[in-house]
Amino acid sequence: GIWFYNVDYSKIENIYIYDVEDNGIYVYSSTNNVMEKNWVDNASGGISLSGVSSNNVIKESTIVNCSSKGIIIWKGHYNMIVNNHLSNCGDTTEEPAIELGCIGSASCGASYNIVSDNYISDSNEGILVAEFASGATSYNVVANNTIKDINGYYGSIGLIRVDNNTVKGNTVIGSSGTYYPAIYLYGFADSN
């Protein structure tokens, strides 16, 4: 795949990434980058932002057949995930197509991010906004996404131990999550 480490003001565009054992695109501690019109197929994960990666844009990309998460932001703020197509992501019950923050033993907050106008289908989970410590993942917007045929544990949209996030205008079609098929709030999920 492609790895950006401490890279700012760059663009990854029109790249086809196929059959990789790690993430198709991995961005670490990088800001103001654009990932646009890329195709990731048969990778462990699709596109990952971590290490306080901020002000990045992931748009108009296709991520299919990934065994783990499709798009993930760990310790990233003010990023945009817009108008992407994700299908068949996540082999295990808690691997979402898109994840902000994380569930685990350490804080990996993701705040002030926008997830909008994405199409997610045939995946284990839809969109998960989560945090180990209350308040570390806040003020995200999940809006106008279409989520179809999700069959995992948390269902189409899950908010776990997060505060002050906005979920609006999303469409859920034919999802049958193991326990929570549509929208799931758990823990310290306040003011969402």
Backbone as CSV, one residue per row, in Angstrom:
resi,resn,N_x,N_y,N_z,CA_x,CA_y,CA_z,C_x,C_y,C_z
1,GLY,0.804,-1.193,0.000,0.000,0.000,0.000,0.851,1.262,0.000
2,ILE,0.230,2.358,0.356,0.891,3.667,0.390,0.947,4.131,1.833
3,TRP,2.090,4.655,2.248,2.283,5.109,3.616,2.794,6.544,3.622
4,PHE,2.019,7.450,4.247,2.447,8.834,4.480,2.837,8.954,5.949
5,TYR,4.041,9.363,6.238,4.507,9.570,7.609,5.032,11.000,7.716
6,ASN,4.353,11.829,8.512,4.710,13.257,8.640,4.732,13.961,7.279
7,VAL,3.705,13.756,6.504,3.581,14.368,5.180,2.434,15.379,5.225
8,ASP,2.679,16.579,4.742,1.670,17.629,4.750,1.458,18.170,3.336
9,TYR,0.237,18.605,3.063,-0.128,19.274,1.808,0.203,18.437,0.573
10,SER,-0.186,17.164,0.598,0.047,16.280,-0.540,-1.261,15.628,-0.973
11,LYS,-1.218,14.913,-2.096,-2.422,14.317,-2.655,-2.132,12.895,-3.120
12,ILE,-3.051,11.980,-2.791,-3.029,10.619,-3.322,-4.294,10.502,-4.163
13,GLU,-4.139,10.360,-5.476,-5.293,10.420,-6.367,-5.213,9.375,-7.463
14,ASN,-6.381,8.746,-7.766,-6.514,7.795,-8.868,-5.510,6.644,-8.789
15,ILE,-5.362,6.073,-7.593,-4.469,4.931,-7.407,-5.316,3.688,-7.172
16,TYR,-4.970,2.590,-7.815,-5.625,1.300,-7.598,-4.700,0.447,-6.745
17,ILE,-5.177,0.052,-5.569,-4.377,-0.743,-4.637,-5.087,-2.075,-4.458
18,TYR,-4.388,-3.169,-4.753,-5.023,-4.480,-4.739,-4.160,-5.504,-4.012
19,ASP,-4.824,-6.347,-3.193,-4.214,-7.521,-2.588,-2.991,-7.180,-1.723
20,VAL,-3.205,-6.334,-0.710,-2.132,-6.012,0.234,-2.496,-6.549,1.614
21,GLU,-1.477,-6.914,2.392,-1.697,-7.513,3.706,-1.922,-6.479,4.797
22,ASP,-1.755,-5.216,4.525,-1.946,-4.166,5.518,-2.992,-3.187,4.971
23,ASN,-2.964,-1.954,5.458,-3.882,-0.939,4.933,-3.502,-0.559,3.508
24,GLY,-4.507,-0.244,2.719,-4.229,0.240,1.371,-3.519,1.576,1.408
25,ILE,-4.008,2.490,2.259,-3.381,3.799,2.452,-3.292,4.038,3.953
26,TYR,-2.093,4.338,4.440,-1.869,4.590,5.862,-1.245,5.977,6.006
27,VAL,-1.920,6.846,6.754,-1.463,8.224,6.942,-1.216,8.419,8.433
28,TYR,0.013,8.771,8.798,0.397,8.917,10.201,0.977,10.305,10.457
29,SER,0.420,10.980,11.451,0.922,12.279,11.886,1.112,13.233,10.705
30,SER,0.081,13.327,9.878,0.135,14.122,8.652,-1.088,15.028,8.574
31,THR,-0.923,16.191,7.957,-2.018,17.159,7.893,-2.209,17.706,6.486
32,ASN,-3.452,18.149,6.246,-3.812,18.854,5.019,-3.518,18.062,3.754
33,ASN,-3.831,16.768,3.776,-3.663,15.914,2.611,-5.027,15.547,2.034
34,VAL,-5.052,15.195,0.754,-6.276,14.775,0.091,-6.051,13.383,-0.486
35,MET,-6.966,12.466,-0.166,-6.998,11.140,-0.757,-8.280,11.075,-1.563
36,GLU,-8.149,11.048,-2.881,-9.310,11.244,-3.751,-9.323,10.252,-4.899
37,LYS,-10.503,9.672,-5.154,-10.741,8.787,-6.299,-9.785,7.602,-6.324
38,ASN,-9.506,7.036,-5.134,-8.664,5.848,-5.050,-9.532,4.610,-4.938
39,TRP,-8.962,3.466,-5.263,-9.664,2.196,-5.196,-8.792,1.239,-4.396
40,VAL,-9.323,0.738,-3.273,-8.619,-0.251,-2.456,-9.449,-1.528,-2.481
41,ASP,-8.845,-2.617,-2.925,-9.553,-3.892,-3.076,-8.717,-5.015,-2.465
42,ASN,-9.349,-5.829,-1.626,-8.723,-7.003,-1.036,-7.487,-6.649,-0.203
43,ALA,-7.678,-5.740,0.741,-6.618,-5.355,1.675,-7.075,-5.684,3.087
44,SER,-6.138,-5.704,4.006,-6.510,-5.896,5.405,-7.407,-4.754,5.859
45,GLY,-6.993,-3.520,5.597,-7.788,-2.334,5.898,-7.742,-1.389,4.719
46,GLY,-8.681,-0.469,4.667,-8.749,0.451,3.534,-7.839,1.644,3.700
47,ILE,-8.335,2.699,4.374,-7.574,3.938,4.581,-7.556,4.226,6.075
48,SER,-6.368,4.435,6.623,-6.202,4.655,8.059,-5.499,5.982,8.305
49,LEU,-6.102,6.807,9.191,-5.468,8.042,9.648,-5.190,7.885,11.138
50,SER,-3.955,8.099,11.571,-3.640,7.993,12.993,-2.477,8.911,13.339
51,GLY,-2.089,8.916,14.612,-0.966,9.731,15.064,-1.231,11.219,14.957
52,VAL,-2.404,11.649,15.331,-2.826,13.047,15.276,-2.742,13.578,13.838
53,SER,-3.379,12.881,12.936,-3.508,13.338,11.554,-4.763,14.196,11.452
54,SER,-4.595,15.429,11.012,-5.707,16.382,11.024,-5.840,17.122,9.700
55,ASN,-7.060,17.627,9.471,-7.379,18.428,8.287,-7.106,17.687,6.982
56,ASN,-7.380,16.395,6.975,-7.246,15.584,5.769,-8.620,15.326,5.171
57,VAL,-8.655,15.021,3.883,-9.910,14.726,3.188,-9.782,13.379,2.490
58,ILE,-10.768,12.504,2.748,-10.888,11.232,2.027,-12.190,11.314,1.253
59,LYS,-12.112,11.341,-0.074,-13.339,11.529,-0.839,-13.335,10.744,-2.141
60,GLU,-14.552,10.393,-2.553,-14.818,9.766,-3.844,-13.951,8.537,-4.096
61,SER,-13.679,7.785,-3.028,-12.881,6.567,-3.149,-13.752,5.344,-2.957
62,THR,-13.282,4.199,-3.444,-13.983,2.925,-3.314,-13.111,1.974,-2.523
63,ILE,-13.698,1.376,-1.484,-12.980,0.417,-0.650,-13.840,-0.831,-0.573
64,VAL,-13.313,-1.956,-1.080,-14.078,-3.197,-1.122,-13.227,-4.370,-0.646
65,ASN,-13.895,-5.343,-0.076,-13.270,-6.610,0.305,-12.100,-6.441,1.268
66,CYS,-12.282,-5.617,2.288,-11.223,-5.483,3.292,-11.600,-6.310,4.522
67,SER,-10.639,-7.051,5.059,-10.925,-7.938,6.178,-11.077,-7.181,7.489
68,SER,-10.596,-5.959,7.550,-10.718,-5.142,8.756,-11.558,-3.909,8.441
69,LYS,-11.229,-2.797,9.052,-11.997,-1.565,8.886,-11.754,-0.941,7.512
70,GLY,-12.793,-0.314,6.955,-12.662,0.334,5.654,-11.930,1.661,5.757
71,ILE,-12.430,2.564,6.608,-11.772,3.855,6.873,-11.763,4.053,8.381
72,ILE,-10.611,4.402,8.922,-10.514,4.583,10.361,-9.742,5.861,10.684
73,ILE,-10.217,6.590,11.683,-9.488,7.747,12.202,-9.246,7.519,13.684
74,TRP,-7.983,7.359,14.062,-7.549,7.253,15.453,-6.684,8.466,15.752
75,LYS,-7.023,9.205,16.772,-6.287,10.413,17.152,-6.181,11.386,15.985
76,GLY,-7.289,11.649,15.348,-7.316,12.586,14.239,-8.487,13.535,14.382
77,HIS,-8.271,14.767,14.014,-9.291,15.798,14.204,-9.442,16.635,12.942
78,TYR,-10.657,17.156,12.731,-10.977,18.054,11.608,-10.732,17.393,10.252
79,ASN,-11.005,16.110,10.142,-10.893,15.390,8.876,-12.272,15.244,8.244
80,MET,-12.305,15.007,6.944,-13.563,14.793,6.222,-13.512,13.468,5.482
81,ILE,-14.571,12.667,5.662,-14.767,11.420,4.924,-16.058,11.616,4.136
82,VAL,-15.932,11.871,2.838,-17.075,12.340,2.054,-17.207,11.588,0.733
83,ASN,-18.420,11.115,0.456,-18.788,10.570,-0.841,-17.920,9.379,-1.263
84,ASN,-17.723,8.446,-0.335,-16.981,7.224,-0.616,-17.948,6.053,-0.716
85,HIS,-17.505,4.979,-1.353,-18.280,3.740,-1.457,-17.487,2.644,-0.760
86,LEU,-18.088,2.033,0.259,-17.447,0.950,0.997,-18.347,-0.273,0.964
87,SER,-17.776,-1.431,0.615,-18.568,-2.651,0.524,-17.737,-3.845,0.976
88,ASN,-18.391,-4.751,1.696,-17.767,-5.984,2.163,-16.532,-5.706,3.021
89,CYS,-16.699,-4.873,4.031,-15.618,-4.566,4.970,-15.891,-5.220,6.316
90,GLY,-14.845,-5.730,6.954,-14.939,-6.274,8.301,-15.317,-7.730,8.358
91,ASP,-14.347,-8.591,8.673,-14.610,-10.023,8.791,-15.117,-10.423,10.170
92,THR,-14.827,-9.617,11.199,-15.257,-9.973,12.544,-16.417,-9.094,12.967
93,THR,-17.043,-9.438,14.072,-18.272,-8.768,14.473,-18.102,-7.315,14.849
94,GLU,-16.909,-6.866,15.165,-16.735,-5.478,15.584,-15.799,-4.698,14.666
95,GLU,-15.817,-4.980,13.413,-15.000,-4.274,12.428,-15.910,-3.456,11.525
96,PRO,-16.032,-2.145,11.763,-16.953,-1.332,10.962,-16.356,-0.897,9.627
97,ALA,-17.223,-0.493,8.732,-16.767,0.095,7.473,-16.046,1.417,7.743
98,ILE,-16.599,2.254,8.648,-15.965,3.519,9.029,-15.937,3.602,10.552
99,GLU,-14.768,3.929,11.120,-14.646,4.069,12.571,-13.922,5.361,12.932
100,LEU,-14.524,6.106,13.862,-13.893,7.286,14.458,-13.614,6.940,15.906
101,GLY,-12.353,7.114,16.362,-11.991,6.720,17.719,-11.775,5.225,17.774
102,CYS,-11.930,4.627,18.961,-11.739,3.188,19.082,-12.327,2.675,20.387
103,ILE,-12.488,1.380,20.433,-12.827,0.689,21.675,-11.579,-0.099,22.040
104,GLY,-11.018,0.167,23.197,-9.807,-0.538,23.581,-9.305,-0.050,24.915
105,SER,-8.039,-0.257,25.155,-7.478,0.068,26.459,-6.787,1.423,26.507
106,ALA,-6.769,2.157,25.429,-6.112,3.469,25.414,-6.985,4.468,24.666
107,SER,-6.781,5.718,24.961,-7.547,6.752,24.295,-7.027,6.969,22.876
108,CYS,-7.934,6.994,21.947,-7.554,7.270,20.554,-8.608,8.183,19.955
109,GLY,-8.872,9.266,20.656,-9.943,10.187,20.318,-9.890,10.734,18.907
110,ALA,-11.059,10.988,18.390,-11.216,11.576,17.063,-12.361,12.576,17.154
111,SER,-12.055,13.857,17.056,-13.085,14.885,17.240,-13.127,15.850,16.068
112,TYR,-14.297,16.474,15.908,-14.537,17.493,14.876,-14.339,16.947,13.463
113,ASN,-14.676,15.686,13.250,-14.601,15.081,11.927,-15.988,15.060,11.294
114,ILE,-16.026,15.018,9.971,-17.290,14.944,9.234,-17.289,13.669,8.402
115,VAL,-18.346,12.872,8.573,-18.563,11.660,7.783,-19.898,11.853,7.072
116,SER,-19.857,12.130,5.779,-21.117,12.431,5.091,-21.146,11.904,3.660
117,ASP,-22.374,11.606,3.229,-22.667,11.226,1.850,-21.899,9.993,1.379
118,ASN,-21.629,9.067,2.294,-20.968,7.816,1.947,-22.020,6.734,1.713
119,TYR,-21.670,5.742,0.899,-22.532,4.587,0.659,-21.815,3.359,1.191
120,ILE,-22.428,2.697,2.166,-21.835,1.523,2.815,-22.792,0.360,2.626
121,SER,-22.272,-0.776,2.139,-23.151,-1.931,1.932,-22.429,-3.237,2.237
122,ASP,-23.233,-4.254,2.557,-22.766,-5.635,2.703,-21.536,-5.754,3.593
123,SER,-21.502,-4.991,4.670,-20.373,-5.016,5.593,-20.833,-5.501,6.958
124,ASN,-19.868,-5.796,7.812,-20.180,-6.313,9.123,-20.759,-5.249,10.041
125,GLU,-20.223,-4.059,10.018,-20.731,-2.914,10.771,-20.804,-1.729,9.816
126,GLY,-21.575,-0.723,10.173,-21.667,0.473,9.353,-20.660,1.524,9.784
127,ILE,-21.116,2.481,10.608,-20.270,3.565,11.110,-20.234,3.467,12.628
128,LEU,-19.028,3.451,13.202,-18.867,3.370,14.643,-18.087,4.585,15.128
129,VAL,-18.675,5.310,16.082,-18.021,6.445,16.731,-17.846,6.012,18.183
130,ALA,-16.601,5.802,18.612,-16.389,5.171,19.915,-15.148,5.713,20.613
131,GLU,-15.091,5.469,21.924,-13.938,5.914,22.703,-13.827,5.117,23.990
132,PHE,-12.608,4.853,24.392,-12.351,4.181,25.661,-12.636,5.117,26.834
133,ALA,-12.228,6.383,26.700,-12.425,7.371,27.771,-13.483,8.383,27.335
134,SER,-14.419,8.674,28.203,-15.495,9.604,27.874,-14.953,10.980,27.505
135,GLY,-15.516,11.577,26.461,-15.171,12.935,26.063,-14.036,13.056,25.075
136,ALA,-13.285,11.984,24.825,-12.141,12.073,23.926,-12.542,12.021,22.447
137,THR,-13.730,11.522,22.163,-14.247,11.502,20.798,-15.547,12.286,20.807
138,SER,-15.479,13.538,20.336,-16.629,14.445,20.442,-16.748,15.321,19.208
139,TYR,-17.931,15.912,19.069,-18.211,16.933,18.056,-17.977,16.454,16.629
140,ASN,-18.253,15.188,16.374,-18.216,14.655,15.019,-19.613,14.755,14.414
141,VAL,-19.682,14.806,13.084,-20.953,14.840,12.378,-21.019,13.622,11.456
142,VAL,-22.080,12.828,11.602,-22.348,11.681,10.738,-23.671,11.991,10.049
143,ALA,-23.618,12.366,8.770,-24.816,12.882,8.115,-24.950,12.392,6.673
144,ASN,-26.190,12.130,6.289,-26.559,11.863,4.893,-25.847,10.662,4.285
145,ASN,-25.529,9.667,5.097,-24.927,8.434,4.605,-26.038,7.427,4.303
146,THR,-25.781,6.539,3.339,-26.683,5.431,3.063,-25.981,4.157,3.497
147,ILE,-26.656,3.394,4.370,-26.066,2.189,4.946,-27.021,1.037,4.673
148,LYS,-26.533,0.041,3.922,-27.417,-1.021,3.440,-26.851,-2.407,3.758
149,ASP,-27.726,-3.282,4.235,-27.398,-4.693,4.448,-26.193,-4.895,5.364
150,ILE,-26.304,-4.365,6.566,-25.278,-4.519,7.601,-25.727,-5.637,8.531
151,ASN,-24.811,-6.542,8.895,-25.200,-7.715,9.664,-24.348,-7.967,10.895
152,GLY,-23.642,-6.977,11.413,-22.758,-7.187,12.549,-23.381,-6.847,13.884
153,TYR,-22.563,-6.824,14.899,-22.996,-6.641,16.277,-23.628,-5.282,16.528
154,TYR,-22.928,-4.181,16.191,-23.430,-2.848,16.502,-24.375,-2.290,15.442
155,GLY,-24.536,-2.962,14.355,-25.495,-2.523,13.359,-24.998,-1.397,12.478
156,SER,-25.908,-0.537,12.076,-25.615,0.469,11.062,-24.837,1.671,11.580
157,ILE,-25.241,2.233,12.736,-24.529,3.369,13.325,-24.440,3.133,14.826
158,GLY,-23.225,3.120,15.364,-23.033,2.920,16.794,-22.270,4.081,17.413
159,LEU,-22.742,4.553,18.557,-22.039,5.577,19.341,-21.774,4.988,20.722
160,ILE,-20.511,4.822,21.070,-20.141,4.154,22.311,-19.214,5.052,23.132
161,ARG,-19.676,5.437,24.315,-18.933,6.276,25.259,-18.439,7.574,24.621
162,VAL,-19.283,8.234,23.843,-18.930,9.493,23.195,-19.956,10.559,23.547
163,ASP,-19.556,11.805,23.446,-20.424,12.917,23.802,-20.458,13.952,22.680
164,ASN,-21.606,14.645,22.558,-21.753,15.810,21.689,-21.440,15.538,20.225
165,ASN,-21.914,14.425,19.700,-21.797,14.122,18.276,-23.165,14.294,17.625
166,THR,-23.188,14.553,16.334,-24.441,14.752,15.605,-24.612,13.645,14.575
167,VAL,-25.767,12.978,14.620,-26.133,11.963,13.635,-27.453,12.412,13.030
168,LYS,-27.463,12.691,11.709,-28.700,13.184,11.095,-28.761,12.833,9.610
169,GLY,-29.967,12.648,9.123,-30.217,12.484,7.695,-29.652,11.224,7.077
170,ASN,-29.336,10.203,7.872,-28.801,8.952,7.333,-29.942,8.024,6.930
171,THR,-29.678,7.156,5.961,-30.668,6.181,5.506,-30.134,4.787,5.787
172,VAL,-30.930,3.971,6.470,-30.564,2.588,6.767,-31.559,1.680,6.044
173,ILE,-31.027,0.734,5.244,-31.866,-0.150,4.448,-31.469,-1.600,4.706
174,GLY,-32.422,-2.425,5.076,-32.216,-3.870,5.149,-31.139,-4.347,6.095
175,SER,-30.836,-3.620,7.132,-29.801,-4.054,8.067,-30.409,-4.912,9.160
176,SER,-29.669,-5.937,9.567,-30.147,-6.827,10.616,-29.010,-7.143,11.567
177,GLY,-28.506,-6.126,12.255,-27.418,-6.316,13.200,-27.755,-7.385,14.218
178,THR,-26.741,-8.076,14.703,-26.935,-9.164,15.650,-27.771,-8.723,16.846
179,TYR,-27.433,-7.569,17.410,-28.165,-7.058,18.564,-28.826,-5.709,18.290
180,TYR,-28.196,-4.865,17.481,-28.660,-3.494,17.292,-28.659,-3.163,15.805
181,PRO,-29.776,-3.305,15.119,-29.781,-3.170,13.666,-29.664,-1.759,13.122
182,ALA,-30.129,-0.750,13.828,-30.140,0.598,13.248,-29.127,1.493,13.964
183,ILE,-29.540,2.231,14.982,-28.650,3.153,15.701,-28.503,2.673,17.135
184,TYR,-27.262,2.601,17.605,-26.954,2.052,18.922,-26.156,3.080,19.725
185,LEU,-26.641,3.419,20.927,-25.922,4.302,21.845,-25.622,3.526,23.119
186,TYR,-24.382,3.642,23.619,-23.992,2.880,24.798,-23.029,3.686,25.666
187,GLY,-23.073,3.446,26.942,-22.106,4.018,27.873,-22.394,5.470,28.158
188,PHE,-21.374,6.278,28.072,-21.479,7.700,28.403,-21.938,8.507,27.211
189,ALA,-22.733,7.954,26.351,-23.189,8.625,25.132,-24.200,9.710,25.500
190,ASP,-23.709,10.896,25.819,-24.543,12.012,26.222,-24.555,13.109,25.168
191,SER,-25.648,13.828,25.107,-25.793,15.009,24.235,-25.507,14.701,22.770
192,ASN,-25.854,13.502,22.334,-25.668,13.132,20.927,-26.984,13.308,20.195
